[in-house]
């Protein structure tokens, strides 16, 4: 599929590292928002038996997704497997094996950014939404950070933007 979309030029303004960071930010917001649902007690009477366990379990799933995104980001910014593994409490080879699939999917999404749906007529982006449409992600995440009193432009201001004169660097294997 060689056709371009309006998002392709926008995405080219960002480094792969910045795109990976946006995905991590997006996943972190999902964790924070889900965790906030466990704070208030006033709706406990409306929650069925086991409901709070369900919410807490969802946090684990969202946190695992955020962890995988953090590993992708760290690899994109040049962190070694040894550096990543020390925070996971495992060896470098085990860390690499654990996250090989998610890193493979990330890399493949840049080589093959779309797949056709089952009808063969609609293109489905392979990148996570925050990386596929980074301008939208920056706006959404900056707004979220502002509402949480984290700061104005707290997300977009720290991203590594691509130099339009340079070829993008290859991903770290």
N, C-alpha and C positions, 0 to 999 in steps of 0.2 A: 504494500500500500504506500504509494509515493505521494499521495495528495497531502497537502499541509492543512493545518487548522490555525485559527487565530492564536491559539495557545502556544504554538511551536516557537514563534518569534519571541513571545514573552518569556517562555521557559529558557530560551537561549541567553537571556540576560543574567541568568543565575548560574553559579557553578554547581556541579553535582553535590558538592559539600553543602552548599546553601539549600539545595532542594532536599537533601537528606535531613538537614536541620529543621526545615519546615515540617516535614513528615513527623519528626520526633516531637516538635511543638504541638502539632495537631493531636497526636496520640496522648501527650501529656495532659492536654486540655480534656480529652475524653476521660482520663483517669480522675482528674480533679473534679470534674462535673459529676461523675458517678459516685465518687467518695462523698461529695456534698449531700447526696441523697440519703446517706446514712446518718447525717448529723441531727436533723430535726426529729423529735420524738412525738410531735403532735399527731402524726398520721399513723402511728403504730397500730391503733385499733382498726384501721382500715386495711392493714396488711395481713394477708392470710398466713397460716402456719408455715413457717420456714421461709417466709418472704424476705426477711433481712439476711438470711443465709444466702439466698439467691443473689441478692444485691452484692454481698461481700464476695461471693464467688465470681461474679462478673468483674469485680475489681481486679482479681487475680488474672483473669483472661486479658483485660485491658492493659494491666501492668506488664504482662508477658509480651504483648504487642509493642508497648513502649520500649521495653528492653531490647527487642529485636531491632527497632528503629534506632535506638541509641548505638547499637553495635554497627549498623550500617553507617551512621553518621561518623562514628569514631574511625571506622576503616576508611571512609572517604576523606577524612582529615589527616590520615596517615598514621593512626595509632596501630601499633603492632599487636599481634595476637597475645603476646606475653603481657603487654600493658593492659589489654582488655581482660584477660584471664585472671589477673591478680585481683580484680574487683569482683569477679564471679566466684572466686575460691576454687577454681579448677585449673588444670594445665592448659597451655596454649593450644595443643593439638585437640583437646576436648572442646575448647571454645570454638575453634575453627570448624570442627565437625558439627557442633550444635547449631551454628548459624550459617553453614554453607548453603543451605537451600534458600534462605531469605536473601543472602547476598547474591546468589545466582539469579533469583527472580528480579532483584533490583537491577543488576547489570543487563539482563535480557530485555527488560522494559525499555532501556535506552536504545538497544539494537532493533527491537521489534516493538515500537510504542503502542501498536493497536492490534487487536484481533477482531475478526468479524463475528457477529453474533450468529446464532443458529440459523437465521434466515439468510445470512450472507449479505445483508444490506446495511447493517449498522456497525460502525466501528466502536469497539470498547477499549478505552485506554487501559494500558497495563500498569502504568505508574499509579501510585496512590494519589488521591485527589489533590492533596496539598502540593505535590511535586508536579502534577499534570497542569494545574492552574495556579501558579505561585502568586500571581497578583491578587487573586481572590483570597488565597490562604493568608497572605500578609495582612490584608485588610481585616479579615475575620479574626486572626490571632492578635493583631494589634488592638482591635476593639475589645476583645476578651481581656487582654492584659490591662487595658485602661480601666475597664469596669472592675477588675480585681485590685485596682490601685497598685499594680506592679510598675506601671510607667506608660508614658505615651510613646508609641512606636517602639516598644520594648522588644518586639520580635524582629521587625524589618530592619531596624537600625544596625543590628549586629551581623547581618548576613554578608557572606563573601560573594560579591557580585563578579560576574565574568567580565574579563577585559575583552572588548569587541575586536581588538587587534590580534589576540592570541587564540591559538587552537586550544580547545579544552583538554586538560590533562587526562590521560587514561586512568581508569579506576584502579585502585590498589587491589591486586588479586588476593 
